[in-house]
Amino acid sequence: MTAIRYELIKKDKQTGARLGILHTPHGSYETPMFMPVGTLATVKTMSPEELKEMGAGVILSNTYHLWLRPGHEIVREAGGLHKFMNWDQAILTDSGGFQVFSLSKFRKIEEEGVHFRNHLSGEKLFLSPEKATEIQNALGADIMMAFDECPPFDAEYNYMKQSVERTSRWAERCLKAHSRPHDQALFGIVQGGGNEDLRKQSARDLISLDFPGYAVGGLSVGEPKEDMNRVLDFTTPLLPENKPRYLMGVGSPDSLIDGAIRGIDMFDCVLPTRIARNGTCMTSTGRLVVKNAKYARDFRPLDENCDCYTCRNYSRAYIRHLIHTNEIFGFRLCTYHNLHFLIKLMEQIRQAIREDRLQDFRDEFFEQYGFNKP
Ligand SMILES: CNc1nc2cc3c(=O)[nH]c(N)nc3c(CCO)c2[nH]1
């Protein structure tokens, strides 16, 4: 018995999408789902109560960041991440691999692990599959990720092949080091860039290790969306139908719909929370930069089709004023709305799957949001 179980409810007749339920030790959640990112044990500016109110279920935190601050031992002593951050729903921790490659300079990758510098202090650090697994066991998230290398999408073929093979060896080392498989599900991460043969090799290696869930990594790293969709077209069908599939780092509305259409069940991205802090909001008719002067006397809600706390109680003029004056409440209102927007979008996607019309929904949404505009 592993810590999580994926229940396939139905498949969409128009696309490769599926409706499911992810059962975890901290609750069961319908998929496809969007997971808000709370890197440093908080989804920035949101309280646990607000996250639950808007329908958030699984949230992310991060091994690399929590290892550096406050340190995984402190979180362990606090009783684990759920207790430490007062979150009684599910948590997923990323393994730190991506952050090492995206945050720190002077890194050196060896078979044993990765040597790099602390992006805050410059001190020399070393992360290995065993260390990343030990940290995640201390944090206690319901789902934890294998330690992987996320190479640049256009890395040279031979490098990509070496990297995929090393990531597969690292995945096996994580499984061996994992001390709590009944409480924490370890997911493997498929790599291989845009190369179909390397994606097949990576998927085959990881499936042979029988993980309880699989992530598609190495995407949303600056490659064109067509490339991401092409990779998903030949990667998700390789993954077991009875296990969850997690597309890492994806969160724009069009990519969520296109990922769901290609059989992805779980998504995470800092986009909604990050752009909220500079006053950019996702609305049903496209992005709205509320700090723009044209909203100074606009007393409508951010989105007239939205029923969230922000849109029920505050106007564009008021939120613009708050963002303009750097008032923290303005960041909170935009964050609440953006997360609510994506969580509601996932509900619409799930409903479209129930009605076997996700392709039609995509066309309607793209038209309304303005994605088809040349
Ligand atoms: C924003 N784009 C993105 N692409 C990712 C790709 C990866 C990846 O390949 N591996 C791991 N471990 N994490 C990843 C993450 C962080 C989580 O969102 C990514 N984030």
The ligand as a Gaussian input file, in Angstrom:
#p B3LYP/6-31G(d) Opt

LIG

0 1
 C        8.409000      27.077000     -14.168000
 N        8.788000      25.953000     -14.959000
 C        9.234000      24.820000     -14.403000
 N        9.718000      23.792000     -15.124000
 C       10.108000      22.852000     -14.238000
 C       10.743000      21.614000     -14.427000
 C       11.123000      20.883000     -13.305000
 C       11.856000      19.630000     -13.436000
 O       12.172000      19.146000     -14.549000
 N       12.227000      18.993000     -12.298000
 C       11.911000      19.482000     -11.058000
 N       12.311000      18.766000      -9.977000
 N       11.203000      20.613000     -10.878000
 C       10.836000      21.357000     -11.993000
 C       10.179000      22.600000     -11.807000
 C        9.882000      23.146000     -10.433000
 C        8.516000      22.705000      -9.949000
 O        7.531000      23.435000     -10.564000
 C        9.842000      23.337000     -12.937000
 N        9.280000      24.567000     -13.068000

